Structure formats: C-alpha cells, structure tokens
Amino acid sequence: MDPDQAFQLMKQQKQALQRANKRKGEIPGDRLPRQALLSQFTMRLLAQSMKQMGDGHQIRTTFVPPAYLPCTVSLKNLRKIMIRELKLEIHHRGRFLLLRVLTRPQRMTAVMAIVQDEEDDAVLLQIYHQDEENDKPAVKVLNQGVVVIVKEPYFKQTGDGGYGLRIDHVSDIFWLCDDDARIPAEWQPRLKELKAAMAWKNEGNDAVVGKDFWKAILCYTTALESHPCTSEAKVIHRNRAHASLQVGQFESALVDVFYPFLETTAIQNEKALFRAAKALYALKRFRECAETLKELSQDYPNNQLGKIEVQKVNIRLTEQDEGAYDFNTMEKEAERTRPPLLDHATFIGPVEVLESPGRGRGLFLTKDIQVGDLILCEKAFAYSYAPPQDETFAAGCSSLSLFINTETDYMKLGTTADLITRIVQKISKNPSLASRFLVERITELNSFGAGVTSLSTHISSTMMPSSGIASKEKPDLEHSSGVWIQASYINHSCMANCRRSFIGDMQIVRATQNMTPNTELVFPYKSIPTSHEDYKTKQDKFKQWGFICDCLLCKEAKNLDKKTTRKMDGLRSDLAIAFGSGQKNAINIGNLDTAKVQRILNSLEKCYTKNTLGKLPRIEMWDPYLALTRAYAMLNKPLEVIFSISKFLEVLAFKVTGMHDANSEIIVDKWGMVVDHLVEGWVLLWTTFALLGYECKVASVVTLARLSYKTVIGEDKTFEEVYGSKARMHIGQGRLWGGF
C-alpha cells in the first residue's frame, strides 16, 4: 500500500467519523431486523470460508476509535439496558447489557458474532485485542449459546454503514457460566449435565492431553465449584495451575499453588513447587524463582527438570545483576527463531528516572560512563514480528497492518496493531504487570520499530548503493515493533549521547559519548536523513509525540534561509550526478572526477555557519565523503583515503588527533555522531595504515573500529567475523577495504 492510498484511507475514515459524530446520541431507526442481520452475517461467514486463508503476509487495515477509559464500576452498581435503547457514539456509563451469542464467530481484526438481548433484539458484537487463533480459537471467545455481560457498552456505526457494539477493553466483558442465576431461564440449557467434581477434573485432564488448555481451565474451575474434598481440591488447583501456565496466566498459576504461602502439607509437593518456579520465571521474578527452585532441589533432589531450571535461572540472574550476556549466542538465537523472542533477563545499568524540565520524565545517569558502556539491555514488555515475503509464516508471528488513529492523525504500516493486542492480553492475563492506561496511545508514543537484529540491518545498510552515496540507515517498513518500559523514558534529541540496538526482542542501549552523573540520556526518535530537511519538515516528524525539538541541529535548520536551503539541495543533486546516480555500477571509477566532487563538497561546506564546525554534525556531508573515500580506496590512493576519512569524521563532529603523523596513534578527543558507516570508516583506515606500514596506528584504529561496532550493533563479539577477518584478508592481498 503506497502513501497516497494510506492517506485516502485516513481521509475516508475521518469523514466517516465526522458523519457518525453528527449522529451522536441518536437512536438509529434503520437497524436491520434480527433475521436480516443473521442472514447478512451468515453470508459473510460463507464468503470468508471460501477465501484462501492462512496467508500471513496479507496487509490489513486497523482503525482505532478515540481513546476511552474502561469501566471501573462494580456490576452491582450498573443498571441493565436493552439494545433498542442504545445511542450512537455513546459509552453508556452506568449501564450494562446481558447478551447471548446467536452465531458462530468470525475473526477479522476483531472477533465478531451476532448477539441478542432478552427482548430478542439483535446486534453485531466486536471484541478487539484477543489472542491469535492458534493461541485461543474464536469459538473460545464467542460461541453459539454463550451468555456475556458487556459493561458500559459503546455503540457505534460500522464501516459498512451498519451498527455494532465495540469492545476495546477486555475487562469490559465477562462470560457467565451455564448455571449462573443471572441467565434467563429461556437461555439456559434444557438438560443440564450434572457431574461430580472428579468427572470435571477428568474431563479437564483429557483437555490437557488434547492441548485444549482453555477448556481445561473451565473444567477445573467447574470441578472446584462442585465441592470436591480438600485433598482433591488441592490436586485440581495444581492441575489448573499447569493449564494456566500454558496460556500465559502466570499469576493465576501462582494463586493455584498458593504461592507464596506454600503449605508444608500436600500442597507444597513437587508439582506445586515446580509450577510456582515456572510461573515466577515467566514473570521475570528470577530471584524468587531461584529461591523456590532451591527449596525444590532440597526436598526433591532427584527432580531433573528442576536442575535444568536452576541452571537457566542462575544465568538470568547473572544477566540481570551484572549485564553479562553471551551476545554471540543471542545473535544466533535471533536469526534462527521466529518470532525472535529470546529467553534473557533485563539489565538496568547506572540510571534513574527523574523529572526532565519541559519533557516530563527522563532517564539520567548516576555515575560516569565511557563510550560503548552498557546502559540497558532490556527484554521487551511486548513484541510483535511480521515475517517478510521471503520468509515462512511461523506460529506466533504477526501480520502486517496499516494502523490508523484518526484522533491523532497517526498512521503506521507495520505491526503496531498486533503489538497493542499483545500488550492488552499480557496485562489482562497478569494484571499486576501494569496499571490501567490507554494502550493505543502508550504504544504510539513509546513503541520502537526494529529489525530482527541490528547486525543484519547494519550489514544491509552499509552495502554500497547504486548512487555511490550512503542510503538510509533504517528501512521505512517495520516488520517488528515492541515496547521496552525502561528505554521508553529516554527522551528525544537529534544530538544523541546514546544509541539503541536490537537482538530479537532485546533492546541494547550503549553510550556514544563520555558522560558524567546527572546527564540525561537522549537519542533520536526518527532516523536522521542524510539529505537536507528544512525546519518544518524536521518538526512535522515529531507531531505524534507532541513536542518541538530544540536541539542545536534543529536550531541550525531553523536559522537557514530559503536561498541557502535551495543551494544545498542543488549541491547534493550535483554530487549524486558526479557519483553517477542511476547507473548500474555503484561508482563509475573510470569517469569519476574526484576533484570536481571535492569542489562541490567545499561549496557545500560553505553553506554552514563557520562557528559550528567541529561542534555540530554536518548531516548532508558525511555520506558523500564516505563515498569519495570508497572511490579513493578502489583507485588504491591511500593518502587520499586518509584525507577523505579525516573529513568524514570532521563533518560528523569528531575531534581526532594523530591522523597525519605517521608515528602517532589515533586518539578520539571528542566523539561525534555515531552512524552505522562509522565502523567502515575506521576499517578503511585500518587497511590503509597497515598497507602504509603505520603499525603504531593500526592497533588504535582496530580498537576504535571495534568500539564503534559495539555501539552500533550492541555487542562486539561478532566483530571479528563481520569485519576483522575480512579486513585482514584485504591486507594480506595488498588491497584497501572494499566492503562486504
């Protein structure tokens, strides 16, 4: 879907919302009769069943309504309402609907079915943010005959001009058991199957064997309500804990094993301890998990599964406490696992959350740190991954969708819609993980798009493009996204002092500057383009966050006059032509006029304010200087490579000494803007100095290359494989670095 199509969808949805708002408070008189509504829905089910299903690569469109709060009123304080009384675009505060499902469900972006009230009136019910079909089939959400209560129902016009009830908060609906006294007699099954607790328990056990864990939970719950004896109740609780673990209800599992008040009698048996440990591990409560496993190993020393869990939790504690990770293994895990959800702990370094003047809260350092130091290595609270077209669609992956919020004018093609659902489900299954908040808005403001690994993104972004000028560092389409709670406190600035990178659903934040205590951490929320952007274009990127960036780069852009801006754009175009943009070869070395390229760069440099040299990055200049360096390397001109890389570092606002003295090592006195291609710059110098015989410089440049790699990729364990061995091969062949 191209941007114009997305814009038209946004426009159409806004118009539909405006039309709906004009009817706000109206009781529609053109609702379809019950039978017509049922026929229409049946035809939709039939049409859907005839389509080719299971294509995980399809792109869907998800619209979200204006944000609203969930119902927080107890049901006993709500009054019943009927479908005929519902008013359009109204959240019926203080009221509830009692409904029975009439049809089998349909799953689109929501789980939908036709429901009726006690007056036999019918309406479409849409429940959003439900588990994927593989995790919880739609029939487990809405099935024929099921009776539900919808609290403070939201009644709206649907996209096809009909009407429906929309539920965005999973706490606004709950399901009634067959024998619930609130179910009208005519809705209750004619013949109730009376079973003893043991029969329900056995049915639950059979459901577990068949991996129908939702049914198992229901059977075990019914068994407990059937007055089993004390000893049997303990067994049923433990069995339900096992089923709850399988569906992600970890807090419920802890309740069922009576954690942390484990008795010294039958409840504190081998299974209870082990299941408590598994739940604690899943909740990232690793220290409690270790203590529980210690108790398990003392009481049941032959439990082999417990010994395996002890090894795992000890590794997690080392990661959590010391920030010691096996990054090489993590990279391999992320590349082979789909979705790339890694089993690792969160490390939070020397930081604290404090008020940031004019920014809300921010993340501040508590001690001195150096470039490359690990600040955070954080496991995503929630993560969504949609495989690209050339990848098999695996269980647990997401579909790409166009997410549109007309209230905030926010559009994003990627996995945002599915990410919201994952957050909602995680919180609903384990309520203590988060307090009440508006998930859509939190996700818009705090989610990050990411590649599977920063390593794979780095390799693809540093390939030489056809124009010979560096391409964007980030792809426009995000196949994965996540929410990282601690990292979300880092505020924006185009002038970063730290950098984030990703290995699967782990976000790594490292320092890109030497910093002192009380320094606020900042990084850019949007990638910094290499082409010129005027001040308004820069600020428009930040509209969704509701701030104006006042960093030095943005202030410089604000002060540039239109004449200078046009001149810079023209010079950039001249550079593209000089490098042979549009030709099949990256750079036509035979026809490249390096002197002309240098003259254009000199003219471009004069467009900047003189007193900013060395203080501010000159964004439009670093990639042509890198391209020029590549050309010199292909022409085997080592001295020109040194000159060009010196300029490359200078326009990135680095201050480097020892570059032109053959007997001095290279020292970075001040770090500038860290870009992916910085690593290549150092490697170009490495091969150049090695071939010139400047051995005293080689070691320092290799160290700088490795350090830059660590800040960009998040780790340096793979540096030798990606750059080191290839650079040595070039040197052995008497060649300057020529890329991958």
C-alpha positions in Angstrom: 0.0 0.0 0.0 1.5 3.3 -1.1 1.4 6.5 1.0 -1.4 8.0 -1.2 -3.6 5.0 -0.6 -3.0 5.2 3.1 -3.8 8.9 3.1 -7.0 8.3 1.3 -8.0 5.6 3.9 -7.2 8.1 6.6 -9.3 10.7 4.9 -12.3 8.4 4.4 -12.2 7.2 7.9 -12.1 10.8 9.2 -15.1 11.6 7.1 -17.0 8.5 8.4 -16.1 9.6 11.9 -17.4 13.1 11.3 -20.7 11.7 9.9 -21.0 9.4 12.9 -20.4 12.3 15.3 -23.2 14.2 13.7 -25.5 11.4 14.8 -24.0 11.2 18.3 -26.7 10.4 20.8 -29.2 9.3 18.2 -31.1 6.0 18.5 -31.0 4.7 14.9 -34.3 3.8 13.3 -32.8 1.9 10.4 -31.2 -1.1 12.2 -31.7 -4.4 10.3 -34.3 -6.8 11.8 -32.9 -9.8 13.6 -33.4 -12.3 10.8 -31.9 -9.9 8.1 -28.9 -9.3 10.4 -28.4 -13.0 10.9 -28.6 -13.7 7.1 -26.2 -10.9 6.3 -23.7 -12.3 8.9 -24.1 -15.8 7.6 -23.2 -14.7 4.1 -20.1 -13.0 5.4 -19.0 -16.2 7.2 -19.6 -18.1 4.0 -17.6 -15.6 1.9 -14.7 -15.7 4.3 -14.6 -19.5 4.3 -14.3 -19.5 0.5 -11.2 -17.3 0.6 -7.8 -18.6 0.7 -7.0 -18.5 4.4 -3.7 -18.7 6.3 -1.8 -16.1 4.2 0.1 -14.5 7.0 1.7 -11.9 4.6 -1.6 -10.1 3.8 -1.8 -6.4 4.9 -4.8 -5.5 6.9 -6.1 -2.1 8.0 -6.8 -1.4 11.6 -8.7 1.7 12.7 -8.8 2.7 16.4 -11.6 4.8 17.9 -11.0 7.9 20.0 -9.3 6.8 23.3 -11.7 6.0 26.2 -11.4 4.6 29.7 -12.6 1.1 30.6 -15.5 0.6 33.0 -14.3 0.8 36.6 -17.7 0.5 38.2 -18.8 -2.7 40.0 -21.5 -4.6 38.2 -23.9 -4.4 41.1 -23.8 -0.6 40.6 -24.7 -0.8 36.9 -28.2 -0.8 35.5 -29.4 -3.0 32.7 -30.0 -1.5 29.3 -31.6 -3.0 26.1 -30.3 -2.9 22.6 -33.2 -0.7 21.4 -32.1 2.0 23.9 -28.6 2.2 22.7 -27.4 5.6 21.3 -24.8 6.1 18.6 -21.2 7.0 19.5 -22.1 6.9 23.2 -20.3 5.0 26.0 -23.3 4.1 28.1 -21.8 4.9 31.5 -23.5 3.2 34.5 -25.3 0.6 32.3 -24.7 -3.0 31.2 -26.0 -5.4 28.5 -26.9 -9.0 29.1 -26.4 -10.8 25.7 -26.5 -14.3 24.2 -24.4 -15.3 21.2 -26.6 -16.4 18.2 -24.0 -17.3 15.6 -20.6 -18.9 15.3 -17.8 -16.3 15.4 -15.9 -14.6 12.7 -12.3 -13.4 13.2 -11.0 -10.4 11.3 -9.2 -7.7 13.2 -11.8 -8.4 15.9 -13.7 -11.5 17.0 -17.3 -10.9 15.9 -20.7 -12.5 16.3 -24.4 -11.6 16.3 -25.8 -11.4 19.8 -29.3 -10.9 21.2 -30.8 -9.4 24.4 -33.8 -10.6 26.4 -36.2 -8.9 24.0 -34.8 -11.0 21.1 -33.3 -7.8 19.6 -30.0 -8.5 17.8 -26.8 -6.5 17.1 -23.2 -7.2 15.9 -20.7 -7.6 18.8 -17.0 -6.9 18.0 -14.3 -7.8 20.6 -10.8 -6.4 19.9 -7.4 -7.3 21.2 -8.0 -11.1 21.5 -5.4 -13.8 21.3 -4.4 -15.2 17.9 -6.4 -18.1 16.6 -3.6 -20.5 17.3 -3.5 -19.4 20.9 -7.2 -19.1 21.6 -9.7 -20.0 18.8 -12.5 -17.6 18.2 -15.0 -20.2 19.4 -13.4 -20.0 22.8 -14.2 -16.2 22.8 -17.7 -16.1 21.3 -19.6 -19.3 20.6 -23.2 -20.0 20.0 -25.2 -20.1 23.2 -22.6 -18.3 25.3 -24.0 -15.6 27.6 -21.9 -12.5 28.3 -22.3 -9.2 30.1 -21.0 -6.1 28.5 -20.3 -3.2 30.9 -20.8 0.4 29.8 -21.4 -0.6 26.1 -20.0 1.5 23.3 -22.4 1.6 20.4 -21.2 2.9 17.0 -21.7 2.9 13.3 -19.6 0.3 11.5 -17.5 0.8 8.4 -20.2 -0.8 6.1 -22.9 1.6 7.4 -24.4 -0.8 9.9 -24.3 -0.7 13.7 -22.4 -2.6 16.3 -21.1 -2.8 19.8 -17.3 -2.3 20.0 -15.2 -3.6 23.0 -11.6 -2.5 23.2 -11.0 -3.1 26.9 -11.0 -6.8 27.7 -12.2 -6.0 31.2 -15.5 -4.6 29.8 -16.9 -8.1 29.0 -17.2 -11.2 31.1 -18.6 -14.6 30.4 -21.3 -16.3 32.6 -21.2 -20.0 33.5 -24.2 -22.1 32.4 -25.6 -22.2 35.9 -25.3 -18.5 36.6 -28.5 -17.2 38.2 -28.4 -14.1 36.0 -29.0 -16.1 32.9 -32.7 -16.0 31.9 -34.5 -19.4 32.1 -35.2 -19.5 28.4 -31.5 -19.1 27.6 -30.4 -21.9 29.9 -29.7 -25.4 28.5 -32.8 -27.6 28.7 -30.9 -30.5 30.1 -28.0 -29.7 32.4 -25.4 -32.3 32.6 -24.8 -33.0 36.3 -21.2 -34.1 37.0 -19.2 -34.7 40.1 -16.0 -32.8 40.7 -13.9 -35.8 39.8 -15.7 -36.1 36.4 -15.0 -32.5 35.7 -11.4 -33.0 36.7 -11.0 -36.0 34.4 -12.5 -34.0 31.5 -10.0 -31.3 32.3 -7.2 -33.8 32.2 -8.4 -35.1 28.8 -8.4 -31.5 27.5 -4.8 -31.0 28.7 -3.8 -34.1 26.8 -5.5 -32.7 23.7 -3.8 -29.3 24.4 -7.1 -27.5 24.7 -5.9 -25.6 27.8 -8.8 -23.1 27.8 -11.3 -25.9 28.0 -9.2 -27.5 30.7 -9.2 -24.3 32.8 -13.0 -24.2 32.5 -13.4 -27.8 33.5 -11.1 -27.5 36.5 -12.9 -24.3 37.6 -16.2 -26.1 37.4 -14.7 -29.0 39.3 -13.7 -26.7 42.1 -17.2 -25.2 42.2 -18.6 -28.8 42.6 -17.5 -29.1 46.2 -14.6 -31.6 46.0 -13.0 -32.8 49.1 -9.9 -30.9 50.4 -7.3 -33.3 49.1 -9.0 -33.5 45.6 -9.3 -29.7 45.6 -5.5 -29.4 46.0 -4.9 -31.7 43.0 -7.4 -29.7 40.9 -5.8 -26.4 41.8 -2.4 -27.8 40.8 -3.8 -29.1 37.5 -5.4 -25.7 36.8 -2.1 -24.1 37.5 -0.5 -26.2 34.8 -3.1 -25.3 32.3 -2.8 -21.6 33.2 0.9 -21.7 32.6 0.3 -22.9 29.0 -1.9 -19.9 28.2 0.2 -17.3 29.9 -1.9 -16.8 33.0 1.1 -16.9 35.3 -0.4 -15.0 38.2 -3.4 -17.4 38.2 -1.0 -20.3 38.3 0.7 -18.8 41.4 -2.6 -18.5 43.1 -3.5 -22.1 42.4 -0.3 -23.3 44.1 -0.9 -20.9 47.0 2.3 -19.0 46.4 4.0 -17.6 48.4 2.1 -19.3 51.3 3.1 -22.8 50.3 2.0 -25.2 53.0 4.2 -27.9 54.5 1.5 -30.4 53.7 0.3 -31.9 50.4 0.1 -28.5 48.6 3.8 -28.0 48.9 4.6 -31.0 46.8 6.9 -31.5 43.9 4.5 -30.3 41.2 3.4 -27.2 43.1 6.9 -26.1 43.7 7.9 -26.7 40.1 4.9 -24.9 38.7 5.4 -21.9 41.1 9.0 -21.7 39.8 7.9 -21.8 36.2 5.3 -19.0 36.8 7.9 -16.9 38.6 10.4 -17.4 35.8 7.8 -16.3 33.2 7.0 -13.2 35.2 10.8 -12.4 35.3 10.8 -12.7 39.1 14.1 -14.6 38.9 15.3 -14.2 42.4 12.0 -15.7 43.8 12.2 -18.4 41.2 15.7 -19.3 42.3 14.6 -19.5 45.9 11.7 -21.7 45.0 13.9 -24.0 42.9 16.4 -24.2 45.8 13.5 -25.5 48.0 12.5 -27.9 45.3 16.1 -29.3 45.0 16.4 -29.7 48.7 13.1 -31.5 49.1 13.2 -33.4 45.8 16.9 -33.9 44.9 16.1 -36.3 42.0 13.9 -33.8 40.1 15.9 -33.5 36.8 13.6 -30.7 35.3 14.3 -28.6 38.4 18.0 -28.9 37.9 17.7 -27.6 34.3 15.6 -24.7 35.6 18.3 -23.9 38.2 20.9 -23.5 35.5 18.7 -21.3 33.5 17.7 -19.0 36.3 21.3 -18.6 37.5 22.2 -17.4 34.0 19.3 -14.9 34.1 20.4 -13.6 37.5 23.9 -13.0 36.2 22.5 -11.1 33.2 20.2 -9.1 35.5 22.7 -8.2 38.1 25.9 -7.8 36.1 24.9 -7.2 32.5 26.9 -10.2 31.4 25.4 -11.7 28.3 26.5 -14.3 25.7 25.8 -11.9 22.8 27.2 -14.2 20.2 24.7 -16.9 21.1 21.9 -14.3 21.3 22.7 -13.2 17.7 22.4 -16.8 16.5 19.1 -17.3 18.5 17.6 -14.2 17.0 18.4 -15.3 13.4 17.0 -18.8 13.7 14.0 -18.2 16.0 10.7 -16.9 14.6 9.3 -14.8 16.1 12.7 -13.8 17.7 11.6 -13.9 21.3 14.7 -14.5 23.4 14.9 -16.0 26.8 17.0 -13.4 28.6 16.8 -11.1 31.6 16.8 -7.3 31.7 19.8 -5.4 32.9 19.4 -1.9 34.1 22.6 0.0 34.5 23.6 3.2 36.3 20.4 5.1 35.6 17.4 6.6 37.4 14.1 8.1 36.2 13.8 11.8 37.1 11.8 14.8 36.0 13.2 16.4 32.9 12.4 20.1 32.6 9.9 20.6 29.8 10.0 16.9 28.8 8.1 15.1 31.6 10.2 12.2 32.9 13.6 11.2 31.6 16.4 8.7 32.2 19.5 10.1 33.9 22.9 8.7 34.7 24.0 8.0 38.3 27.8 7.6 37.6 30.5 8.3 35.0 30.4 6.2 31.9 32.5 5.9 28.7 31.7 5.4 25.1 30.4 1.9 24.4 29.5 1.2 28.1 26.3 -0.8 28.5 23.4 1.2 29.9 20.5 -1.0 29.3 19.8 -4.5 27.9 16.1 -4.8 28.2 13.6 -7.5 27.4 10.6 -6.2 25.6 7.4 -6.0 27.6 5.6 -6.9 24.4 6.9 -7.6 20.9 5.4 -8.2 17.6 7.1 -9.6 14.5 5.7 -10.0 10.9 8.0 -12.0 8.6 8.9 -10.5 5.2 7.6 -12.1 2.0 10.5 -14.4 1.5 10.1 -15.9 5.0 7.8 -18.7 6.1 4.9 -17.5 8.3 5.5 -19.3 11.6 3.2 -19.7 14.6 3.3 -16.7 16.9 4.2 -14.3 14.1 2.0 -11.2 13.2 0.5 -9.9 10.0 1.5 -6.5 8.6 -1.3 -4.0 9.0 -1.9 -0.3 8.4 -2.6 1.2 11.8 -4.7 4.4 11.6 -5.7 6.6 14.5 -7.8 9.4 13.1 -7.9 11.2 16.5 -4.1 11.8 16.5 -3.5 11.7 12.7 -1.2 8.7 13.3 -0.6 6.2 10.5 1.9 3.4 10.5 2.5 0.3 8.3 3.9 -2.5 10.4 3.0 -4.4 13.4 1.6 -1.7 15.7 -1.9 -3.1 15.7 -0.8 -6.6 16.8 1.5 -5.1 19.4 -1.4 -3.4 21.0 -3.3 -6.7 21.2 -0.3 -8.4 22.8 0.1 -5.7 25.4 -3.6 -5.9 26.3 -3.6 -9.7 26.5 -0.4 -9.7 28.7 -1.9 -7.2 31.1 -5.3 -8.9 31.2 -3.8 -12.3 32.0 -1.3 -10.9 34.5 -2.9 -7.6 35.9 -0.1 -6.8 38.3 2.3 -6.2 35.4 0.7 -2.8 34.6 -1.8 -0.3 36.0 -4.7 1.0 33.9 -3.7 3.0 30.9 -4.8 3.8 27.4 -2.8 1.2 25.5 -3.2 2.6 22.0 -1.7 6.0 23.0 1.0 4.5 25.1 2.0 2.3 22.1 2.0 5.2 19.6 4.3 7.2 21.9 6.6 4.5 23.3 6.9 1.7 20.9 10.1 1.2 18.8 10.4 -0.3 15.4 13.3 -2.7 15.0 14.9 -5.1 12.7 15.4 -8.7 13.8 18.9 -7.8 14.7 20.9 -4.5 14.4 23.6 -6.7 12.9 21.5 -7.7 9.9 20.2 -4.2 9.5 23.8 -2.9 9.7 25.1 -5.2 7.0 22.3 -4.3 4.6 22.5 -0.6 5.3 26.3 -0.4 4.7 26.3 -2.0 1.3 27.3 0.4 -1.4 24.1 1.6 -3.2 23.9 2.3 -6.9 24.4 6.1 -6.5 27.6 5.7 -4.5 26.1 7.7 -1.7 25.1 6.1 1.6 21.5 5.1 1.9 19.1 5.5 4.8 20.1 3.6 7.9 16.6 2.4 8.7 14.0 0.7 6.4 10.7 2.5 6.0 8.7 -0.7 6.7 9.0 -2.1 10.2 8.5 -5.8 10.3 8.8 -5.8 14.1 8.0 -3.5 16.9 8.0 -3.6 20.7 7.5 -1.7 23.9 10.5 -1.5 26.3 9.5 0.1 29.5 12.8 1.4 30.8 14.1 2.6 27.4 10.8 4.5 26.8 11.9 7.0 29.4 14.8 8.1 27.1 13.7 11.5 25.6 14.4 12.6 22.0 17.2 14.7 20.6 18.7 14.7 17.2 22.0 15.1 19.1 22.2 11.7 20.7 24.5 10.7 23.6 23.5 7.0 23.4 22.3 4.6 20.8 19.8 1.7 20.8 20.3 -1.5 19.0 18.4 -4.8 18.9 18.9 -8.5 19.1 15.5 -10.0 18.7 13.2 -8.6 21.4 16.2 -7.4 23.4 17.0 -3.7 23.2 20.5 -2.7 24.0 21.4 0.9 24.9 25.1 2.0 24.9 26.8 5.3 25.4 28.1 7.2 22.4 29.7 9.9 24.5 31.7 10.0 27.6 29.3 11.3 30.3 29.1 12.3 33.9 26.4 11.7 36.6 23.1 13.6 36.2 23.4 13.6 32.4 20.1 12.9 30.7 20.2 10.2 28.1 18.8 11.2 24.7 18.6 9.6 21.2 16.6 10.5 18.0 13.1 9.0 17.8 13.4 9.1 14.0 16.4 8.3 11.9 18.4 11.3 10.8 18.4 11.6 7.0 21.5 12.3 5.0 19.6 14.6 2.6 18.7 18.2 3.7 15.5 18.7 5.6 14.0 22.2 6.3 13.0 23.1 9.9 9.3 22.4 9.3 9.9 19.0 7.8 12.0 18.1 10.8 9.4 19.2 13.3 6.5 17.5 11.4 8.1 14.2 12.2 7.6 14.7 15.9 3.9 15.7 15.8 2.8 12.3 17.1 4.8 12.9 20.3 3.5 16.5 20.7 6.9 18.3 21.1 9.1 20.6 19.2 12.8 19.5 19.1 15.0 22.4 20.2 18.4 20.7 19.8 21.3 22.5 18.2 20.8 20.8 14.8 17.1 21.9 14.7 18.1 25.4 15.7 20.6 25.5 12.9 18.0 24.3 10.4 15.6 27.0 11.7 18.2 29.7 11.1 18.9 28.6 7.5 17.3 30.9 4.9 15.5 29.5 1.9 18.2 30.6 -0.5 20.9 28.6 1.3 18.5 25.6 1.6 17.9 25.6 -2.2 21.7 25.9 -2.8 22.3 22.9 -0.5 19.7 20.8 -2.3 21.3 21.8 -5.7 24.8 20.8 -4.5 23.5 17.5 -3.2 22.0 16.8 -6.6 25.3 17.8 -8.3 27.0 15.2 -6.0 24.6 12.5 -7.0 25.3 13.2 -10.7 29.0 13.3 -10.1 28.9 9.9 -8.5 26.9 8.5 -11.4 23.5 8.2 -9.7 21.2 5.9 -11.6 24.0 3.9 -13.3 24.2 0.2 -12.8 27.6 0.3 -11.2 27.9 1.9 -7.8 30.6 4.3 -8.9 32.0 4.6 -12.4 35.6 4.9 -11.3 36.9 5.5 -14.9 34.7 8.6 -15.3 34.7 9.8 -11.7 36.1 13.3 -11.4 37.3 13.3 -7.7 38.5 16.9 -8.0 35.0 18.0 -9.0 33.5 16.1 -6.2 35.8 17.8 -3.7 34.9 21.2 -5.2 31.2 20.5 -4.7 31.9 19.4 -1.1 33.9 22.6 -0.4 30.9 24.6 -1.7 28.5 22.6 0.4 30.6 23.2 3.5 30.5 27.0 3.0 26.7 26.8 3.4 27.1 26.0 7.0 27.7 28.5 9.8 31.5 28.6 10.3 31.4 28.5 14.1 29.6 25.2 14.1 32.5 23.3 12.5 33.5 20.5 14.9 30.6 21.3 17.2 27.6 20.1 15.1 27.4 17.3 12.6 27.1 18.4 9.0 24.5 15.8 8.1 24.4 16.4 4.4 28.2 15.8 4.0 29.2 12.6 5.8 27.9 10.2 3.2 29.4 11.9 0.1 32.7 12.0 2.0 32.4 8.3 2.7 31.6 7.6 -1.0 34.6 9.6 -2.0 36.7 7.6 0.4 35.4 4.4 -1.2 36.4 5.7 -4.6 39.9 6.5 -3.4 40.1 3.0 -1.9 39.1 1.4 -5.3 41.7 3.7 -7.0 44.3 2.5 -4.4 45.1 6.0 -3.2 45.9 5.5 0.5 46.9 9.1 1.3 43.7 10.4 -0.2 41.7 7.8 1.8 43.3 9.3 5.0 42.4 12.8 3.9 38.8 11.9 3.0 38.2 9.9 6.1 39.5 12.8 8.2 36.8 15.0 6.6 34.2 12.2 7.1 35.0 12.3 10.8 35.2 16.0 11.0 31.7 16.6 9.5 30.3 14.0 12.0 31.7 16.4 14.7 34.5 14.1 15.8 37.8 15.6 17.1 40.6 13.2 16.3 44.4 13.6 16.8 47.3 11.7 15.3 45.7 11.2 11.9 48.5 12.7 9.8 51.5 11.9 12.0 53.0 8.5 10.9 54.4 7.9 14.4 51.4 8.7 16.5 48.4 6.5 17.4 44.9 7.7 16.7 43.1 9.3 19.6 39.5 10.5 19.6 39.4 13.6 21.9 35.6 14.0 21.3 33.1 11.6 19.8 30.6 13.0 17.3 27.5 11.5 15.7 27.7 7.7 15.6 26.3 6.3 12.3 26.4 2.7 11.0 29.1 3.7 8.5 31.4 4.9 11.2 32.7 1.3 11.5 33.5 1.2 7.8 35.4 4.4 8.2 37.7 3.0 10.8 38.2 -0.2 8.9 39.2 1.8 5.8 41.8 3.5 7.9 42.9 0.2 9.4 43.7 -1.4 6.0 45.2 1.9 4.8 47.6 2.3 7.8 48.5 -1.4 7.6 49.5 -1.2 3.9 51.4 2.0 4.5 53.3 0.3 7.3 52.0 2.7 10.1 51.9 -0.1 12.6 51.6 2.3 15.6 48.3 3.5 14.3 46.8 0.1 13.4 46.1 -1.1 16.9 44.4 2.1 18.0 42.2 2.1 14.8 41.2 -1.5 15.3 40.2 -0.6 18.9 38.1 2.3 17.6 36.5 0.1 14.9 35.6 -2.5 17.5 34.2 0.1 19.9 32.2 1.8 17.2 30.8 -1.6 16.2 29.8 -2.3 19.8 27.8 1.0 20.0 26.1 0.4 16.6 25.4 -3.4 16.9 25.1 -3.6 20.6 27.9 -6.1 21.0 31.4 -6.7 19.7 31.6 -10.5 19.9 30.8 -10.8 16.2 33.2 -8.0 15.1 35.9 -10.4 14.0 33.6 -12.5 11.9 31.9 -9.5 10.2 34.9 -7.1 9.8 38.1 -8.4 11.3 38.8 -11.5 9.3 37.8 -9.7 6.0 40.0 -6.7 6.8 43.0 -9.0 7.4 42.2 -10.8 4.1 42.3 -7.5 2.2 45.6 -6.5 3.9 47.1 -9.9 3.0 46.1 -9.4 -0.6 47.6 -5.9 -0.6 44.2 -4.2 -1.0 42.4 -1.4 0.8 39.0 -2.2 2.3 36.5 -2.9 -0.4 33.3 -3.6 1.6 31.5 -6.9 2.2 
